[in-house]
Amino acid sequence: MVHCPKCAVEIDLDEDEVEEGEIVTCPECDAELEIVQTHPVHLNLISEDEEEEEEAAEDEGEEDDEDDVDADDAEEEEETA
Ligand SMILES: [Zn+2]
């Protein structure tokens, strides 16, 4: 019998039926728990608060490159090599 590291509820896990690395969910608080050890069973609370979203702010330089305009509208795009 192990206890949820988050809410301390008793979780009925048979150490012979689980494997290391297995993820179980606490029936009480829905926390995701990784089984890091089986004899005896030891649970590791998987943090849900890890937000490692690297949103590179590429909002600089608003260039609307919509070339849907008629080519007749000769724009000043002289690229002299
Ligand atoms: Zn729990």
PDB file of the backbone (N, CA, C, O) and the ligand in Angstrom, with CONECT records:
HET     ZN  A 101       1
ATOM      1  N   MET A   1       0.841  -1.198   0.000  1.00  0.00           N
ATOM      2  CA  MET A   1       0.000   0.000   0.000  1.00  0.00           C
ATOM      3  C   MET A   1       0.878   1.251   0.000  1.00  0.00           C
ATOM      4  O   MET A   1       1.758   1.424   0.844  1.00  0.00           O
ATOM      5  N   VAL A   2       0.613   2.088  -0.949  1.00  0.00           N
ATOM      6  CA  VAL A   2       1.387   3.320  -1.025  1.00  0.00           C
ATOM      7  C   VAL A   2       0.448   4.512  -0.870  1.00  0.00           C
ATOM      8  O   VAL A   2      -0.771   4.407  -1.001  1.00  0.00           O
ATOM      9  N   HIS A   3       1.059   5.619  -0.593  1.00  0.00           N
ATOM     10  CA  HIS A   3       0.264   6.826  -0.436  1.00  0.00           C
ATOM     11  C   HIS A   3       0.583   7.805  -1.555  1.00  0.00           C
ATOM     12  O   HIS A   3       1.726   7.942  -1.989  1.00  0.00           O
ATOM     13  N   CYS A   4      -0.444   8.464  -1.994  1.00  0.00           N
ATOM     14  CA  CYS A   4      -0.248   9.490  -2.999  1.00  0.00           C
ATOM     15  C   CYS A   4       0.599  10.612  -2.395  1.00  0.00           C
ATOM     16  O   CYS A   4       0.259  11.150  -1.341  1.00  0.00           O
ATOM     17  N   PRO A   5       1.687  10.959  -3.056  1.00  0.00           N
ATOM     18  CA  PRO A   5       2.551  12.017  -2.522  1.00  0.00           C
ATOM     19  C   PRO A   5       1.887  13.386  -2.540  1.00  0.00           C
ATOM     20  O   PRO A   5       2.388  14.333  -1.933  1.00  0.00           O
ATOM     21  N   LYS A   6       0.791  13.488  -3.217  1.00  0.00           N
ATOM     22  CA  LYS A   6       0.135  14.783  -3.320  1.00  0.00           C
ATOM     23  C   LYS A   6      -0.981  14.934  -2.296  1.00  0.00           C
ATOM     24  O   LYS A   6      -1.026  15.907  -1.543  1.00  0.00           O
ATOM     25  N   CYS A   7      -1.882  13.951  -2.282  1.00  0.00           N
ATOM     26  CA  CYS A   7      -3.023  14.086  -1.379  1.00  0.00           C
ATOM     27  C   CYS A   7      -2.986  13.051  -0.271  1.00  0.00           C
ATOM     28  O   CYS A   7      -3.859  13.040   0.596  1.00  0.00           O
ATOM     29  N   ALA A   8      -1.984  12.178  -0.291  1.00  0.00           N
ATOM     30  CA  ALA A   8      -1.745  11.214   0.777  1.00  0.00           C
ATOM     31  C   ALA A   8      -2.809  10.142   0.896  1.00  0.00           C
ATOM     32  O   ALA A   8      -2.871   9.419   1.891  1.00  0.00           O
ATOM     33  N   VAL A   9      -3.640  10.045  -0.118  1.00  0.00           N
ATOM     34  CA  VAL A   9      -4.640   8.987  -0.077  1.00  0.00           C
ATOM     35  C   VAL A   9      -3.938   7.646  -0.296  1.00  0.00           C
ATOM     36  O   VAL A   9      -2.894   7.581  -0.945  1.00  0.00           O
ATOM     37  N   GLU A  10      -4.505   6.610   0.235  1.00  0.00           N
ATOM     38  CA  GLU A  10      -3.914   5.299   0.035  1.00  0.00           C
ATOM     39  C   GLU A  10      -4.265   4.769  -1.353  1.00  0.00           C
ATOM     40  O   GLU A  10      -5.428   4.735  -1.756  1.00  0.00           O
ATOM     41  N   ILE A  11      -3.236   4.363  -2.059  1.00  0.00           N
ATOM     42  CA  ILE A  11      -3.458   3.813  -3.394  1.00  0.00           C
ATOM     43  C   ILE A  11      -3.146   2.331  -3.356  1.00  0.00           C
ATOM     44  O   ILE A  11      -2.063   1.908  -2.951  1.00  0.00           O
ATOM     45  N   ASP A  12      -4.103   1.572  -3.781  1.00  0.00           N
ATOM     46  CA  ASP A  12      -3.954   0.129  -3.737  1.00  0.00           C
ATOM     47  C   ASP A  12      -3.180  -0.341  -4.959  1.00  0.00           C
ATOM     48  O   ASP A  12      -3.749  -0.576  -6.025  1.00  0.00           O
ATOM     49  N   LEU A  13      -1.894  -0.469  -4.784  1.00  0.00           N
ATOM     50  CA  LEU A  13      -1.054  -0.927  -5.885  1.00  0.00           C
ATOM     51  C   LEU A  13      -0.351  -2.214  -5.482  1.00  0.00           C
ATOM     52  O   LEU A  13       0.215  -2.344  -4.397  1.00  0.00           O
ATOM     53  N   ASP A  14      -0.418  -3.143  -6.399  1.00  0.00           N
ATOM     54  CA  ASP A  14       0.302  -4.377  -6.148  1.00  0.00           C
ATOM     55  C   ASP A  14       1.688  -4.265  -6.768  1.00  0.00           C
ATOM     56  O   ASP A  14       1.827  -4.123  -7.983  1.00  0.00           O
ATOM     57  N   GLU A  15       2.678  -4.328  -5.947  1.00  0.00           N
ATOM     58  CA  GLU A  15       4.032  -4.120  -6.456  1.00  0.00           C
ATOM     59  C   GLU A  15       4.444  -5.191  -7.472  1.00  0.00           C
ATOM     60  O   GLU A  15       5.424  -5.034  -8.201  1.00  0.00           O
ATOM     61  N   ASP A  16       3.684  -6.265  -7.500  1.00  0.00           N
ATOM     62  CA  ASP A  16       3.989  -7.291  -8.491  1.00  0.00           C
ATOM     63  C   ASP A  16       3.272  -7.040  -9.811  1.00  0.00           C
ATOM     64  O   ASP A  16       3.509  -7.724 -10.807  1.00  0.00           O
ATOM     65  N   GLU A  17       2.399  -6.054  -9.795  1.00  0.00           N
ATOM     66  CA  GLU A  17       1.634  -5.794 -11.016  1.00  0.00           C
ATOM     67  C   GLU A  17       2.032  -4.484 -11.676  1.00  0.00           C
ATOM     68  O   GLU A  17       1.487  -4.101 -12.712  1.00  0.00           O
ATOM     69  N   VAL A  18       2.977  -3.817 -11.068  1.00  0.00           N
ATOM     70  CA  VAL A  18       3.390  -2.551 -11.654  1.00  0.00           C
ATOM     71  C   VAL A  18       4.855  -2.649 -12.068  1.00  0.00           C
ATOM     72  O   VAL A  18       5.601  -3.523 -11.625  1.00  0.00           O
ATOM     73  N   GLU A  19       5.221  -1.736 -12.917  1.00  0.00           N
ATOM     74  CA  GLU A  19       6.603  -1.720 -13.380  1.00  0.00           C
ATOM     75  C   GLU A  19       7.210  -0.350 -13.147  1.00  0.00           C
ATOM     76  O   GLU A  19       6.516   0.666 -13.131  1.00  0.00           O
ATOM     77  N   GLU A  20       8.498  -0.347 -12.970  1.00  0.00           N
ATOM     78  CA  GLU A  20       9.192   0.930 -12.834  1.00  0.00           C
ATOM     79  C   GLU A  20       9.003   1.752 -14.095  1.00  0.00           C
ATOM     80  O   GLU A  20       9.118   1.248 -15.212  1.00  0.00           O
ATOM     81  N   GLY A  21       8.717   2.997 -13.897  1.00  0.00           N
ATOM     82  CA  GLY A  21       8.526   3.866 -15.045  1.00  0.00           C
ATOM     83  C   GLY A  21       7.074   3.964 -15.461  1.00  0.00           C
ATOM     84  O   GLY A  21       6.710   4.793 -16.295  1.00  0.00           O
ATOM     85  N   GLU A  22       6.248   3.114 -14.874  1.00  0.00           N
ATOM     86  CA  GLU A  22       4.836   3.147 -15.204  1.00  0.00           C
ATOM     87  C   GLU A  22       4.186   4.394 -14.588  1.00  0.00           C
ATOM     88  O   GLU A  22       4.564   4.859 -13.512  1.00  0.00           O
ATOM     89  N   ILE A  23       3.216   4.900 -15.302  1.00  0.00           N
ATOM     90  CA  ILE A  23       2.517   6.080 -14.812  1.00  0.00           C
ATOM     91  C   ILE A  23       1.135   5.667 -14.334  1.00  0.00           C
ATOM     92  O   ILE A  23       0.357   5.066 -15.074  1.00  0.00           O
ATOM     93  N   VAL A  24       0.854   5.992 -13.111  1.00  0.00           N
ATOM     94  CA  VAL A  24      -0.475   5.719 -12.576  1.00  0.00           C
ATOM     95  C   VAL A  24      -1.121   7.045 -12.199  1.00  0.00           C
ATOM     96  O   VAL A  24      -0.452   8.056 -11.984  1.00  0.00           O
ATOM     97  N   THR A  25      -2.410   7.002 -12.130  1.00  0.00           N
ATOM     98  CA  THR A  25      -3.122   8.216 -11.783  1.00  0.00           C
ATOM     99  C   THR A  25      -3.810   8.030 -10.441  1.00  0.00           C
ATOM    100  O   THR A  25      -4.491   7.034 -10.199  1.00  0.00           O
ATOM    101  N   CYS A  26      -3.619   8.995  -9.596  1.00  0.00           N
ATOM    102  CA  CYS A  26      -4.244   8.929  -8.287  1.00  0.00           C
ATOM    103  C   CYS A  26      -5.761   8.994  -8.447  1.00  0.00           C
ATOM    104  O   CYS A  26      -6.290   9.904  -9.085  1.00  0.00           O
ATOM    105  N   PRO A  27      -6.446   8.024  -7.863  1.00  0.00           N
ATOM    106  CA  PRO A  27      -7.909   8.003  -7.995  1.00  0.00           C
ATOM    107  C   PRO A  27      -8.578   9.145  -7.226  1.00  0.00           C
ATOM    108  O   PRO A  27      -9.756   9.438  -7.430  1.00  0.00           O
ATOM    109  N   GLU A  28      -7.827   9.767  -6.361  1.00  0.00           N
ATOM    110  CA  GLU A  28      -8.397  10.811  -5.529  1.00  0.00           C
ATOM    111  C   GLU A  28      -8.189  12.200  -6.118  1.00  0.00           C
ATOM    112  O   GLU A  28      -9.135  12.977  -6.251  1.00  0.00           O
ATOM    113  N   CYS A  29      -6.949  12.503  -6.465  1.00  0.00           N
ATOM    114  CA  CYS A  29      -6.666  13.867  -6.899  1.00  0.00           C
ATOM    115  C   CYS A  29      -6.235  13.936  -8.358  1.00  0.00           C
ATOM    116  O   CYS A  29      -5.889  15.005  -8.861  1.00  0.00           O
ATOM    117  N   ASP A  30      -6.256  12.798  -9.029  1.00  0.00           N
ATOM    118  CA  ASP A  30      -5.913  12.739 -10.453  1.00  0.00           C
ATOM    119  C   ASP A  30      -4.477  13.144 -10.755  1.00  0.00           C
ATOM    120  O   ASP A  30      -4.137  13.482 -11.889  1.00  0.00           O
ATOM    121  N   ALA A  31      -3.659  13.104  -9.743  1.00  0.00           N
ATOM    122  CA  ALA A  31      -2.254  13.434  -9.986  1.00  0.00           C
ATOM    123  C   ALA A  31      -1.595  12.289 -10.734  1.00  0.00           C
ATOM    124  O   ALA A  31      -1.897  11.116 -10.511  1.00  0.00           O
ATOM    125  N   GLU A  32      -0.708  12.650 -11.605  1.00  0.00           N
ATOM    126  CA  GLU A  32       0.027  11.628 -12.327  1.00  0.00           C
ATOM    127  C   GLU A  32       1.248  11.232 -11.509  1.00  0.00           C
ATOM    128  O   GLU A  32       2.048  12.071 -11.096  1.00  0.00           O
ATOM    129  N   LEU A  33       1.364   9.936 -11.291  1.00  0.00           N
ATOM    130  CA  LEU A  33       2.425   9.454 -10.438  1.00  0.00           C
ATOM    131  C   LEU A  33       3.258   8.434 -11.187  1.00  0.00           C
ATOM    132  O   LEU A  33       2.741   7.480 -11.767  1.00  0.00           O
ATOM    133  N   GLU A  34       4.539   8.659 -11.158  1.00  0.00           N
ATOM    134  CA  GLU A  34       5.434   7.713 -11.810  1.00  0.00           C
ATOM    135  C   GLU A  34       5.972   6.736 -10.782  1.00  0.00           C
ATOM    136  O   GLU A  34       6.408   7.109  -9.693  1.00  0.00           O
ATOM    137  N   ILE A  35       5.924   5.500 -11.162  1.00  0.00           N
ATOM    138  CA  ILE A  35       6.458   4.472 -10.264  1.00  0.00           C
ATOM    139  C   ILE A  35       7.960   4.407 -10.461  1.00  0.00           C
ATOM    140  O   ILE A  35       8.449   3.947 -11.493  1.00  0.00           O
ATOM    141  N   VAL A  36       8.671   4.865  -9.474  1.00  0.00           N
ATOM    142  CA  VAL A  36      10.132   4.919  -9.600  1.00  0.00           C
ATOM    143  C   VAL A  36      10.798   3.724  -8.944  1.00  0.00           C
ATOM    144  O   VAL A  36      11.992   3.482  -9.114  1.00  0.00           O
ATOM    145  N   GLN A  37      10.002   2.989  -8.196  1.00  0.00           N
ATOM    146  CA  GLN A  37      10.551   1.825  -7.506  1.00  0.00           C
ATOM    147  C   GLN A  37       9.409   0.870  -7.243  1.00  0.00           C
ATOM    148  O   GLN A  37       8.276   1.297  -7.021  1.00  0.00           O
ATOM    149  N   THR A  38       9.696  -0.413  -7.268  1.00  0.00           N
ATOM    150  CA  THR A  38       8.602  -1.364  -7.107  1.00  0.00           C
ATOM    151  C   THR A  38       8.696  -2.215  -5.840  1.00  0.00           C
ATOM    152  O   THR A  38       7.694  -2.780  -5.402  1.00  0.00           O
ATOM    153  N   HIS A  39       9.861  -2.309  -5.261  1.00  0.00           N
ATOM    154  CA  HIS A  39       9.968  -3.123  -4.042  1.00  0.00           C
ATOM    155  C   HIS A  39      10.683  -2.373  -2.944  1.00  0.00           C
ATOM    156  O   HIS A  39      11.903  -2.485  -2.826  1.00  0.00           O
ATOM    157  N   PRO A  40       9.979  -1.623  -2.147  1.00  0.00           N
ATOM    158  CA  PRO A  40       8.527  -1.407  -2.238  1.00  0.00           C
ATOM    159  C   PRO A  40       8.201  -0.340  -3.267  1.00  0.00           C
ATOM    160  O   PRO A  40       9.081   0.339  -3.797  1.00  0.00           O
ATOM    161  N   VAL A  41       6.944  -0.219  -3.522  1.00  0.00           N
ATOM    162  CA  VAL A  41       6.513   0.759  -4.519  1.00  0.00           C
ATOM    163  C   VAL A  41       6.772   2.167  -4.014  1.00  0.00           C
ATOM    164  O   VAL A  41       6.393   2.542  -2.905  1.00  0.00           O
ATOM    165  N   HIS A  42       7.420   2.919  -4.857  1.00  0.00           N
ATOM    166  CA  HIS A  42       7.662   4.317  -4.512  1.00  0.00           C
ATOM    167  C   HIS A  42       7.171   5.180  -5.661  1.00  0.00           C
ATOM    168  O   HIS A  42       7.527   4.969  -6.820  1.00  0.00           O
ATOM    169  N   LEU A  43       6.355   6.144  -5.314  1.00  0.00           N
ATOM    170  CA  LEU A  43       5.764   6.990  -6.339  1.00  0.00           C
ATOM    171  C   LEU A  43       6.413   8.356  -6.371  1.00  0.00           C
ATOM    172  O   LEU A  43       6.799   8.913  -5.343  1.00  0.00           O
ATOM    173  N   ASN A  44       6.521   8.873  -7.564  1.00  0.00           N
ATOM    174  CA  ASN A  44       7.068  10.213  -7.741  1.00  0.00           C
ATOM    175  C   ASN A  44       6.012  11.066  -8.425  1.00  0.00           C
ATOM    176  O   ASN A  44       5.541  10.756  -9.519  1.00  0.00           O
ATOM    177  N   LEU A  45       5.663  12.126  -7.762  1.00  0.00           N
ATOM    178  CA  LEU A  45       4.644  13.003  -8.321  1.00  0.00           C
ATOM    179  C   LEU A  45       5.192  13.726  -9.543  1.00  0.00           C
ATOM    180  O   LEU A  45       6.219  14.403  -9.491  1.00  0.00           O
ATOM    181  N   ILE A  46       4.478  13.559 -10.630  1.00  0.00           N
ATOM    182  CA  ILE A  46       4.889  14.250 -11.850  1.00  0.00           C
ATOM    183  C   ILE A  46       4.284  15.647 -11.830  1.00  0.00           C
ATOM    184  O   ILE A  46       3.068  15.832 -11.787  1.00  0.00           O
ATOM    185  N   SER A  47       5.170  16.599 -11.863  1.00  0.00           N
ATOM    186  CA  SER A  47       4.709  17.977 -11.790  1.00  0.00           C
ATOM    187  C   SER A  47       3.924  18.360 -13.029  1.00  0.00           C
ATOM    188  O   SER A  47       4.339  18.103 -14.159  1.00  0.00           O
ATOM    189  N   GLU A  48       2.789  18.976 -12.788  1.00  0.00           N
ATOM    190  CA  GLU A  48       1.971  19.409 -13.920  1.00  0.00           C
ATOM    191  C   GLU A  48       2.172  20.889 -14.207  1.00  0.00           C
ATOM    192  O   GLU A  48       1.629  21.446 -15.161  1.00  0.00           O
ATOM    193  N   ASP A  49       2.959  21.493 -13.361  1.00  0.00           N
ATOM    194  CA  ASP A  49       3.088  22.944 -13.483  1.00  0.00           C
ATOM    195  C   ASP A  49       4.300  23.348 -14.321  1.00  0.00           C
ATOM    196  O   ASP A  49       4.689  24.514 -14.364  1.00  0.00           O
ATOM    197  N   GLU A  50       4.875  22.361 -14.976  1.00  0.00           N
ATOM    198  CA  GLU A  50       6.038  22.690 -15.772  1.00  0.00           C
ATOM    199  C   GLU A  50       5.632  23.233 -17.132  1.00  0.00           C
ATOM    200  O   GLU A  50       5.302  22.487 -18.054  1.00  0.00           O
ATOM    201  N   GLU A  51       5.665  24.505 -17.221  1.00  0.00           N
ATOM    202  CA  GLU A  51       5.320  25.121 -18.498  1.00  0.00           C
ATOM    203  C   GLU A  51       6.574  25.691 -19.137  1.00  0.00           C
ATOM    204  O   GLU A  51       6.978  26.826 -18.885  1.00  0.00           O
ATOM    205  N   GLU A  52       7.156  24.873 -19.954  1.00  0.00           N
ATOM    206  CA  GLU A  52       8.380  25.339 -20.599  1.00  0.00           C
ATOM    207  C   GLU A  52       8.122  25.667 -22.052  1.00  0.00           C
ATOM    208  O   GLU A  52       8.762  25.150 -22.968  1.00  0.00           O
ATOM    209  N   GLU A  53       7.170  26.536 -22.218  1.00  0.00           N
ATOM    210  CA  GLU A  53       6.851  26.930 -23.582  1.00  0.00           C
ATOM    211  C   GLU A  53       7.718  28.103 -24.004  1.00  0.00           C
ATOM    212  O   GLU A  53       7.600  29.222 -23.506  1.00  0.00           O
ATOM    213  N   GLU A  54       8.575  27.795 -24.928  1.00  0.00           N
ATOM    214  CA  GLU A  54       9.451  28.857 -25.399  1.00  0.00           C
ATOM    215  C   GLU A  54       8.832  29.525 -26.610  1.00  0.00           C
ATOM    216  O   GLU A  54       9.026  29.111 -27.752  1.00  0.00           O
ATOM    217  N   GLU A  55       8.095  30.552 -26.322  1.00  0.00           N
ATOM    218  CA  GLU A  55       7.460  31.260 -27.423  1.00  0.00           C
ATOM    219  C   GLU A  55       8.327  32.437 -27.840  1.00  0.00           C
ATOM    220  O   GLU A  55       8.293  33.511 -27.240  1.00  0.00           O
ATOM    221  N   ALA A  56       9.090  32.201 -28.868  1.00  0.00           N
ATOM    222  CA  ALA A  56       9.943  33.270 -29.374  1.00  0.00           C
ATOM    223  C   ALA A  56       9.075  34.365 -29.986  1.00  0.00           C
ATOM    224  O   ALA A  56       8.411  34.175 -31.005  1.00  0.00           O
ATOM    225  N   ALA A  57       9.108  35.467 -29.351  1.00  0.00           N
ATOM    226  CA  ALA A  57       8.294  36.590 -29.829  1.00  0.00           C
ATOM    227  C   ALA A  57       8.842  37.128 -31.141  1.00  0.00           C
ATOM    228  O   ALA A  57       9.751  37.956 -31.186  1.00  0.00           O
ATOM    229  N   GLU A  58       8.240  36.613 -32.201  1.00  0.00           N
ATOM    230  CA  GLU A  58       8.699  37.069 -33.509  1.00  0.00           C
ATOM    231  C   GLU A  58       7.682  38.027 -34.122  1.00  0.00           C
ATOM    232  O   GLU A  58       7.365  37.954 -35.310  1.00  0.00           O
ATOM    233  N   ASP A  59       7.205  38.883 -33.316  1.00  0.00           N
ATOM    234  CA  ASP A  59       6.202  39.837 -33.796  1.00  0.00           C
ATOM    235  C   ASP A  59       6.837  41.136 -34.253  1.00  0.00           C
ATOM    236  O   ASP A  59       6.160  42.110 -34.583  1.00  0.00           O
ATOM    237  N   GLU A  60       8.140  41.114 -34.259  1.00  0.00           N
ATOM    238  CA  GLU A  60       8.812  42.336 -34.678  1.00  0.00           C
ATOM    239  C   GLU A  60       8.828  42.442 -36.201  1.00  0.00           C
ATOM    240  O   GLU A  60       8.923  41.439 -36.910  1.00  0.00           O
ATOM    241  N   GLY A  61       8.737  43.641 -36.671  1.00  0.00           N
ATOM    242  CA  GLY A  61       8.784  43.866 -38.115  1.00  0.00           C
ATOM    243  C   GLY A  61       7.571  43.269 -38.808  1.00  0.00           C
ATOM    244  O   GLY A  61       7.644  42.189 -39.396  1.00  0.00           O
ATOM    245  N   GLU A  62       6.479  43.969 -38.734  1.00  0.00           N
ATOM    246  CA  GLU A  62       5.276  43.446 -39.371  1.00  0.00           C
ATOM    247  C   GLU A  62       5.361  43.618 -40.882  1.00  0.00           C
ATOM    248  O   GLU A  62       5.103  44.691 -41.428  1.00  0.00           O
ATOM    249  N   GLU A  63       5.724  42.544 -41.519  1.00  0.00           N
ATOM    250  CA  GLU A  63       5.827  42.613 -42.971  1.00  0.00           C
ATOM    251  C   GLU A  63       4.738  41.773 -43.606  1.00  0.00           C
ATOM    252  O   GLU A  63       4.796  40.543 -43.593  1.00  0.00           O
ATOM    253  N   ASP A  64       3.787  42.421 -44.138  1.00  0.00           N
ATOM    254  CA  ASP A  64       2.729  41.710 -44.842  1.00  0.00           C
ATOM    255  C   ASP A  64       3.157  41.452 -46.277  1.00  0.00           C
ATOM    256  O   ASP A  64       2.930  42.259 -47.177  1.00  0.00           O
ATOM    257  N   ASP A  65       3.769  40.324 -46.452  1.00  0.00           N
ATOM    258  CA  ASP A  65       4.272  40.031 -47.785  1.00  0.00           C
ATOM    259  C   ASP A  65       3.197  39.394 -48.651  1.00  0.00           C
ATOM    260  O   ASP A  65       3.350  38.272 -49.133  1.00  0.00           O
ATOM    261  N   GLU A  66       2.147  40.103 -48.835  1.00  0.00           N
ATOM    262  CA  GLU A  66       1.100  39.572 -49.693  1.00  0.00           C
ATOM    263  C   GLU A  66       1.260  40.114 -51.099  1.00  0.00           C
ATOM    264  O   GLU A  66       0.931  41.264 -51.392  1.00  0.00           O
ATOM    265  N   ASP A  67       1.769  39.264 -51.945  1.00  0.00           N
ATOM    266  CA  ASP A  67       1.993  39.712 -53.323  1.00  0.00           C
ATOM    267  C   ASP A  67       0.789  39.430 -54.196  1.00  0.00           C
ATOM    268  O   ASP A  67       0.914  38.909 -55.304  1.00  0.00           O
ATOM    269  N   ASP A  68      -0.329  39.767 -53.705  1.00  0.00           N
ATOM    270  CA  ASP A  68      -1.531  39.528 -54.489  1.00  0.00           C
ATOM    271  C   ASP A  68      -1.890  40.725 -55.354  1.00  0.00           C
ATOM    272  O   ASP A  68      -2.832  40.683 -56.146  1.00  0.00           O
ATOM    273  N   VAL A  69      -1.144  41.757 -55.192  1.00  0.00           N
ATOM    274  CA  VAL A  69      -1.427  42.955 -55.988  1.00  0.00           C
ATOM    275  C   VAL A  69      -1.014  42.734 -57.439  1.00  0.00           C
ATOM    276  O   VAL A  69      -0.126  41.933 -57.732  1.00  0.00           O
ATOM    277  N   ASP A  70      -1.646  43.430 -58.305  1.00  0.00           N
ATOM    278  CA  ASP A  70      -1.347  43.285 -59.727  1.00  0.00           C
ATOM    279  C   ASP A  70       0.069  43.742 -60.038  1.00  0.00           C
ATOM    280  O   ASP A  70       0.550  44.747 -59.514  1.00  0.00           O
ATOM    281  N   ALA A  71       0.708  42.996 -60.885  1.00  0.00           N
ATOM    282  CA  ALA A  71       2.087  43.312 -61.225  1.00  0.00           C
ATOM    283  C   ALA A  71       2.159  44.640 -61.966  1.00  0.00           C
ATOM    284  O   ALA A  71       3.221  45.254 -62.064  1.00  0.00           O
ATOM    285  N   ASP A  72       1.013  45.075 -62.487  1.00  0.00           N
ATOM    286  CA  ASP A  72       0.999  46.355 -63.211  1.00  0.00           C
ATOM    287  C   ASP A  72       1.349  47.499 -62.278  1.00  0.00           C
ATOM    288  O   ASP A  72       1.812  48.563 -62.688  1.00  0.00           O
ATOM    289  N   ASP A  73       1.114  47.241 -61.049  1.00  0.00           N
ATOM    290  CA  ASP A  73       1.366  48.282 -60.068  1.00  0.00           C
ATOM    291  C   ASP A  73       2.860  48.277 -59.726  1.00  0.00           C
ATOM    292  O   ASP A  73       3.255  47.982 -58.598  1.00  0.00           O
ATOM    293  N   ALA A  74       3.634  48.595 -60.679  1.00  0.00           N
ATOM    294  CA  ALA A  74       5.083  48.521 -60.537  1.00  0.00           C
ATOM    295  C   ALA A  74       5.556  49.216 -59.273  1.00  0.00           C
ATOM    296  O   ALA A  74       5.596  50.442 -59.172  1.00  0.00           O
ATOM    297  N   GLU A  75       5.904  48.392 -58.341  1.00  0.00           N
ATOM    298  CA  GLU A  75       6.380  48.981 -57.092  1.00  0.00           C
ATOM    299  C   GLU A  75       7.869  49.264 -57.181  1.00  0.00           C
ATOM    300  O   GLU A  75       8.576  48.757 -58.052  1.00  0.00           O
ATOM    301  N   GLU A  76       8.294  50.050 -56.294  1.00  0.00           N
ATOM    302  CA  GLU A  76       9.704  50.391 -56.350  1.00  0.00           C
ATOM    303  C   GLU A  76      10.547  49.329 -55.661  1.00  0.00           C
ATOM    304  O   GLU A  76      10.980  49.468 -54.517  1.00  0.00           O
ATOM    305  N   GLU A  77      10.754  48.269 -56.416  1.00  0.00           N
ATOM    306  CA  GLU A  77      11.564  47.210 -55.845  1.00  0.00           C
ATOM    307  C   GLU A  77      12.759  46.961 -56.735  1.00  0.00           C
ATOM    308  O   GLU A  77      12.884  45.911 -57.365  1.00  0.00           O
ATOM    309  N   GLU A  78      13.595  47.905 -56.773  1.00  0.00           N
ATOM    310  CA  GLU A  78      14.752  47.750 -57.644  1.00  0.00           C
ATOM    311  C   GLU A  78      15.903  47.122 -56.865  1.00  0.00           C
ATOM    312  O   GLU A  78      16.512  47.737 -55.990  1.00  0.00           O
ATOM    313  N   GLU A  79      16.166  45.889 -57.218  1.00  0.00           N
ATOM    314  CA  GLU A  79      17.259  45.218 -56.537  1.00  0.00           C
ATOM    315  C   GLU A  79      18.466  45.141 -57.469  1.00  0.00           C
ATOM    316  O   GLU A  79      18.603  44.231 -58.287  1.00  0.00           O
ATOM    317  N   THR A  80      19.291  46.092 -57.312  1.00  0.00           N
ATOM    318  CA  THR A  80      20.490  46.085 -58.144  1.00  0.00           C
ATOM    319  C   THR A  80      21.557  45.229 -57.499  1.00  0.00           C
ATOM    320  O   THR A  80      22.038  45.511 -56.402  1.00  0.00           O
ATOM    321  N   ALA A  81      21.903  44.203 -58.195  1.00  0.00           N
ATOM    322  CA  ALA A  81      22.878  43.272 -57.654  1.00  0.00           C
ATOM    323  C   ALA A  81      24.258  43.894 -57.637  1.00  0.00           C
ATOM    324  O   ALA A  81      25.218  43.254 -57.210  1.00  0.00           O
TER     325      ALA A  81
HETATM  326 ZN    ZN A 101      -3.696  11.933  -4.781  1.00  0.00          ZN2+
END
